[in-house]
């Protein structure tokens, strides 16, 4: 037994969400990072290259000739046992889609940052979630963060969960373009020694491509094999739930800060009306909750931190006691049931066999990076409140803040 | 309610159109009799690849409802007739769509028929064909392996001759007259109709009793559940330093125990070890990594892994060191190196004879100019439409 002589420290710094993730790269001591510029993700690559130039991080920094190569390179680096980081936004992420799909199929724990951005054309820098959501079915762990602090913390958790041999799945951290990637807030940056206690080295074991371990990966298979391989990925994604909980427990032991694994509940305990959303939408909605609470309205907000694996138990537990639930999508799914966004469908599906099934209503808000203002946040609570009073779901999907008629 | 199924076992690219024509001919002829059918190639096969064994199917039912029972399947569970237009496939075949060597008659029903185009006798063919537990019939259409339908080859009427033979062995499927009508419509050729009728008359059918045929083992393979399979799509390779047959010297590549691919081959390389300069080119260039490096630095062809592409013969800088020899000269996948080590003089004599026999032959895949096939037929003393 040794006595602790020194309490490891966290230092507060004024940094953006992108810089917070770059700092996490240095703390995690990544081996390979690849880059190709696209806003808003490109801020991360700039911060990572600065950390390398400043001598705070030693790693291979490879500027690829396209996003496709960018993601291919980390895929291969991960196969030989390198801890990797990569990222993109919007159509850049889409251009890498083939590599993105096989990275999950090959069970390679690449960690990526998606700076959420609308899909061009027309060219638009603003935030929409359709870029990251496009990979929701492929075996990527998907998480949405809402602050610089959460970006840094979640990145460390991402490597720990993705690289866990029970999981071995890639993880994408979604950060809303502009509101998170480009905004600086005070963030507690932990000491590297502290991070080492939290994040074990990446060991790929018998799956590592190495001359001493001659293996072939990615063989051609037919209908006799692929279904079993998909089932293995399914099992890994199921196991990831427990591994995320473990990681959050370990995070509290090491850093002394408590994290709820899957969701953030904001004044939901006695709420009649609960809005659900992801990412930086949380900010205006939480402000609206406080203001409406001050007027005596029982409203609350549920923020999903993880989208894959989907926190079905938390969603059922929190929402089944509400009188109405409104789901806010910063994305679209044209032609889908009720013409709502993707999150709304997932929440409806999760609630189908909940103990009590609350009436629901769907919102599409903040597309193209449009701000969700206080009047708009209040409007959503008002509509959800009407649903609570009527006791029946409203199958209209409300476009909040759009100019012109609803439908 | 009767559903009939027929398969054509063929070699990739060379016989792809031939097999398609046969199966489409069956379905179109069945249509003449008011029946409905489907024709399809086995999806997992790779029929554009040189020599790869592949399958084409025709399934015919009395009506649409009945046919639905045979749709959305990769292949029928069993077939009434198996057709093979290259008798080197009689030893068994391994397609890209499955694992391990399958018997040519694996799907042939009890009392069904195997139709082979061949110059061999039934007895000689039965030395190659796996034995079965149930009786079936072997029908031989006299003729060589046909590439009819491949654009550089002349139409030798093998497609319609097989349809005529089918009318004989499986009259319940479609009658000869319906085939003739369909042939007339499809090909607009009276000569092809005559070929079909002749084949119907001349077909030789021999009953095969259970137990007759080759005793070579049939392939079987237990597929594991997902929990037992290695994760992350990983296939174990050969350990570093693996020597020739597990020894200390030489080198041997890692190979699948269940996926061999050699039935793709119609020729194999034969090595003259005494003039080999150990230049490594065959070993480097072989696309299937089939050369094993022996402890004395020679290169032995692992004939279980060889697809017979002939690249080694092309790249070998020493004249007559590697010679591609037709598969009809071999019965198994023996090691030439072992024989050479055991009996140098005997090997020399065999090598001399086998390569001399080869000098008159052209490679099965080596078409270099327009009209070469016709020239080869003329050189072999055979005119057009050999048996028609």
Interface residues (C-beta under 8 A of the other chain):
Chain A: X105 X106 X107 X108 X168 X206 X207 X211 X212 X214 X215 X216 X217 X218 X219 X221 X222 X223 X224 X225 X228 X229 X231 X232 X235 X236
Chain B: X44 X74 X96 X97 X98 X99 X223 X224 X225 X226 X229 X230 X231 X232 X233 X234 X235 X236 X237 X238 X239 X240 X254
